[in-house]
Amino acid sequence: MDTPMQFLLDAALAPAVRAGATLMFRGLRVAVRRLVARWLRRRQAARMRAELRAVDARTLRDLGFDRSEIDSVVAEISGGARRTRVVSQRALRRLPH
């Protein structure tokens, strides 16, 4: 059986407990969203990698890269790496031939 003092203490703490629980669940939602987004990016990258590996070497050359660069290209497209290929290609175009 609660005493009047315990009842008042519980009533006073209830908003703080609710606020803490709200923050905790908000953080959990954010973490789950990030986890799902990361999983979807990796899944999409795996599909891209499989599709590019199925393409013949001549078509890959027409696309502007070699079979050995597939992992790098997929990483750049899917956001797993900086887009250094674009920077290096622009630099190469500026060089005299």
Helices and strands as residue ranges (DSSP letters): H 4-54, H 57-63, G 67-69, H 70-78, H 84-94
